């Protein structure tokens, strides 16, 4: 009976959801504790890895996984997978592209509106009996007709663009390779070089992959290119942004606010510079995790594993992560 080993350690409710979609004829196993040592002790039993979260898939782990046939990512980010080690072993890696795109896009828009309307501050005041209608309202901002720059235009970026279109915003985007004209027209997008996008946008949203090219792509130099009073939203990877540079810009007021679902280090340290800031809305890398998205993610991941076990590789081809050159 093939064994599926989860790299994540889930609590009771999410683990029950995963158990419900385990295919007949397969065994699901999870490490007893949420630590590296426990996972390494379990992976020798793995025919399949259900790889989620931030657990690195590296040479050390693969060297323990002698039975491993395939790695199935529950998300789409590949920054935790050591590509060189995977290809040396010849282990195929599959993803389910777009499976949580709607969830992340919704979370992105929620963070953006929360920053513009200072929701966290106003909610906290009201719970303390403080009623400041005009004083608070006059400090808030509309999203309507603003210029929004989207860095990245994959499945998540496209869904975010569609959601934002209802606010009649001007949508700029940057990707290394420009998207087809028909997509730009359908989504109302205008491509721009990265530096120009920063200079023209009232709001900059990061939704691109983390790699050697994008790591630290928003630092002190880039922030100085941005409009004074602009907003930063990151629902991709924390390491895209130099956190110290952003924190300094938020303190000085050059950047008016930020919505962050991701951090350079996760979970962030208790003395993280963003925690005391009232102009920042934070969440624990939860954008892609809703009840619906989690159920969909796990069901599709298990479907991929079944198809692979049955040798129906042609049905997986469009979801195979391939080495880029």
TAWOZI-V581648 format. One line per field, one symbol per residue. ss: DSSP state (a for helix, b for strand, c for the rest). psi: psi as a letter, one per 40 degrees, with the letter a starting at -180 (. if undefined). burial: b if it has 9 or more other ideal C-beta (glycine too) atoms within 8 Angstrom, else e. A space follows every 50 residues. Layout:
ss=???
psi=???
burial=???
This chain:
ss=cbbbbbcccccaaaaaaaaacccccbbbbbcccccaaaaaaaaaaccbbb bcccccbcaaaaaacccccbbbbcccccccbcaaaaaaaccbbbcccccc aaaaaaaaaaaaaaaaccaaaaaaaaacccccaaaaacccccccccbbbb bcccaaaaaaaaaaaccccbbbbbccccccaaaaaaacbbbccaaaaaaa ccbbbbcccccccccccbcaaaaaaccccbbbbbcccaaabcaaaaaaaa aaccbbbbbbcccccccccccccccccccbbbccccccccaaaaaaaaaa aaaaaaaaacccaaacaaabbcccc
psi=hihhhhdihiadddddddddehiheihhiiidigidddddddddehdihg hiaehhgadddddegdehdihhheaeheeehgddddddefhihiighede ddddddddddddddddefddddddddeeehhgcddddeeiiidheihhhh hifadddddddddddeefihhiihidhiiiddddddefihiiidddddde idhhhhfiihaddehfegadddddeiiheiihhhfchdedhhdddddddd deedhdiihheiidhhiiidfhdddeheehhiigfedegidddddddddd dddddddddeefddeedeehhihi.
burial=ebbbbbbbebeeebbebbeebbeeebebbbbeeeeeebbbebbbebebbb bbeebebeeebbebbebbbbbbbbbbbbbbbbeebbeeeebebbbbeebb bebbbbbbbebbbbbbbbbbbbeebbeeeeeeeeebeeebeebeebbbbb bbbbbbbbbbbbbbbebebebbbbbeeebeeebbeebebebbebeebbbb bbbbbbbbbbeeebbebbbbebbeebeeebbbbbbbbbbbbbbebbbbbb eeebbebbbbbbbeebebeeebbbbebebbbbbeeebbebeebbbbbbbb bbebbbbbbeeeeeebeebbeeeee
